[in-house]
Amino acid sequence: MTAPILVTGGSGQLATALEATARERGLPVRRVGRPEFDFDRAATIDAAFAAAAPALVVNAAAYTAVDAAEGDAEGAMRANRDGPARLAELCAAAGIPLIHVSTDYVFDGTKGAPYVETDTPAPTGVYGASKLAGEQAVLAACPHSVVLRTSWVYAPAGKNFLRTMLNAGAKNPRLRVVADQRGSPTAAADLADAILLIAHRLGQGAPADGFGLFHACGGGWTTWHGFAEAIFEEAARHGAPVPAVEPIATAEWPTPARRPADSRLDCGKLARVFGIRLPPWRDSLARTIDAIFSPSTPGR
Ligand SMILES: NC(=O)c1ccc[n+]([C@@H]2O[C@H](COP(=O)([O-])OP(=O)(O)OC[C@H]3O[C@@H](n4cnc5c(N)ncnc54)[C@H](OP(=O)(O)O)[C@@H]3O)[C@@H](O)[C@H]2O)c1
């Protein structure tokens, strides 16, 4: 039997999409999550790796609670730096590639233009700092690593902005949404497609410059307010209620962690090296909304 792709991240958005897409394509996949795979219990990392004997690892597990991380730096560092570092050591020792997922929140958002991979990171909070430390640890430990920074991830299920808006919109005729933070919504299914394509290419012999840091998010950009309005426009096609969405400033919606005001990512390197571009965010949003309201819609 062919060695599987080991996907960490339990029932998280990306891990779920990766397993679904891999199965659709007939690729052997083993998805692991807590408690059997827990970055807080280092022995479980080695045990899960040994049990799977994978051909490649995708690390989609992370401490993603951006605000909670402000009060739990140790937990965030264990999950976002130390655990990925151990996975990277195991991959290096086994001579297999690791695809590790990171975030736009490694940047402070002051550039005023989309960030490229060579821009200097400057995280504004604990989550971003822990993810940056994880990127660096992974790249240092495993020469065959691909680190993908993505942004504003959503899926038909899970904890995400899309679900939060649909739930809030069903209960409230008016919502207030931050309109001065820019970024690119990314459908978990699109990112899963891209990751499995990269995995395939690595399996055929990596292209020149095929390892290292890459930006990978949905095409185009918007604000959280623009994202919310688009969600309700698409959901209205299925008869969902459309609340009034009032644009507000970040200062009017204080949170424990400061977010970057403009974390748009330039994804040109992924296109040049791997020939991969994620679809325009708005098209993917329409497909995801269709999948929520008409669950028989294929592929999402
Ligand atoms: N969500 C976003 O908007 C966003 C934006 C940029 C980048 N990213 C990155 O994209 C990747 C995938 O994120 P996602 O949206 O799929 O996140 P998600 O839905 O929050 O899933 C994360 C998964 O990681 C698991 N996890 C958390 N702490 C863990 C630990 N200590 N040990 C083992 N597993 C642990 C969680 O397990 P439980 O289910 O047991 O809690 C969860 O299943 C992450 O690297 C994230 O940093 C996400």
PDBQT file of the ligand as one rigid body, heavy atoms in Angstrom, charges set to zero:
ROOT
HETATM    1  N1  LIG A 401      -8.625  30.487  10.320  1.00  0.00    +0.000 N 
HETATM    2  C1  LIG A 401      -8.042  31.519   9.744  1.00  0.00    +0.000 C 
HETATM    3  O1  LIG A 401      -8.658  32.542   9.459  1.00  0.00    +0.000 OA
HETATM    4  C2  LIG A 401      -6.589  31.451   9.384  1.00  0.00    +0.000 A 
HETATM    5  C3  LIG A 401      -5.968  32.572   8.820  1.00  0.00    +0.000 A 
HETATM    6  C4  LIG A 401      -4.609  32.504   8.481  1.00  0.00    +0.000 A 
HETATM    7  C5  LIG A 401      -3.901  31.327   8.689  1.00  0.00    +0.000 A 
HETATM    8  N2  LIG A 401      -4.524  30.267   9.256  1.00  0.00    +0.000 N 
HETATM    9  C6  LIG A 401      -3.739  29.054   9.495  1.00  0.00    +0.000 C 
HETATM   10  O2  LIG A 401      -4.317  28.013   8.729  1.00  0.00    +0.000 OA
HETATM   11  C7  LIG A 401      -4.109  26.759   9.389  1.00  0.00    +0.000 C 
HETATM   12  C8  LIG A 401      -5.428  26.003   9.484  1.00  0.00    +0.000 C 
HETATM   13  O3  LIG A 401      -6.320  26.777  10.256  1.00  0.00    +0.000 OA
HETATM   14  P1  LIG A 401      -7.874  26.419  10.384  1.00  0.00    +0.000 P 
HETATM   15  O4  LIG A 401      -8.629  27.613   9.953  1.00  0.00    +0.000 OA
HETATM   16  O5  LIG A 401      -8.154  25.084   9.774  1.00  0.00    +0.000 OA
HETATM   17  O6  LIG A 401      -7.949  26.339  11.973  1.00  0.00    +0.000 OA
HETATM   18  P2  LIG A 401      -9.032  25.639  12.908  1.00  0.00    +0.000 P 
HETATM   19  O7  LIG A 401     -10.287  25.363  12.178  1.00  0.00    +0.000 OA
HETATM   20  O8  LIG A 401      -9.046  26.460  14.145  1.00  0.00    +0.000 OA
HETATM   21  O9  LIG A 401      -8.343  24.240  13.217  1.00  0.00    +0.000 OA
HETATM   22  C9  LIG A 401      -7.167  24.140  13.965  1.00  0.00    +0.000 C 
HETATM   23  C10 LIG A 401      -7.046  22.740  14.483  1.00  0.00    +0.000 C 
HETATM   24  O10 LIG A 401      -5.842  22.666  15.249  1.00  0.00    +0.000 OA
HETATM   25  C11 LIG A 401      -6.109  21.893  16.385  1.00  0.00    +0.000 C 
HETATM   26  N3  LIG A 401      -5.258  22.262  17.511  1.00  0.00    +0.000 N 
HETATM   27  C12 LIG A 401      -5.289  23.379  18.272  1.00  0.00    +0.000 A 
HETATM   28  N4  LIG A 401      -4.371  23.305  19.237  1.00  0.00    +0.000 NA
HETATM   29  C13 LIG A 401      -3.759  22.117  19.101  1.00  0.00    +0.000 A 
HETATM   30  C14 LIG A 401      -2.726  21.432  19.810  1.00  0.00    +0.000 A 
HETATM   31  N5  LIG A 401      -2.155  21.984  20.892  1.00  0.00    +0.000 N 
HETATM   32  N6  LIG A 401      -2.342  20.218  19.382  1.00  0.00    +0.000 NA
HETATM   33  C15 LIG A 401      -2.924  19.640  18.311  1.00  0.00    +0.000 A 
HETATM   34  N7  LIG A 401      -3.900  20.219  17.597  1.00  0.00    +0.000 NA
HETATM   35  C16 LIG A 401      -4.319  21.436  17.990  1.00  0.00    +0.000 A 
HETATM   36  C17 LIG A 401      -7.557  22.158  16.758  1.00  0.00    +0.000 C 
HETATM   37  O11 LIG A 401      -8.005  21.038  17.448  1.00  0.00    +0.000 OA
HETATM   38  P3  LIG A 401      -9.361  21.000  18.308  1.00  0.00    +0.000 P 
HETATM   39  O12 LIG A 401     -10.431  20.787  17.287  1.00  0.00    +0.000 OA
HETATM   40  O13 LIG A 401      -9.139  19.843  19.213  1.00  0.00    +0.000 OA
HETATM   41  O14 LIG A 401      -9.439  22.326  19.013  1.00  0.00    +0.000 OA
HETATM   42  C18 LIG A 401      -8.200  22.339  15.397  1.00  0.00    +0.000 C 
HETATM   43  O15 LIG A 401      -8.773  21.136  14.958  1.00  0.00    +0.000 OA
HETATM   44  C19 LIG A 401      -3.452  27.101  10.724  1.00  0.00    +0.000 C 
HETATM   45  O16 LIG A 401      -2.066  26.956  10.596  1.00  0.00    +0.000 OA
HETATM   46  C20 LIG A 401      -3.782  28.568  10.928  1.00  0.00    +0.000 C 
HETATM   47  O17 LIG A 401      -2.816  29.222  11.726  1.00  0.00    +0.000 OA
HETATM   48  C21 LIG A 401      -5.848  30.292   9.597  1.00  0.00    +0.000 A 
ENDROOT
TORSDOF 0
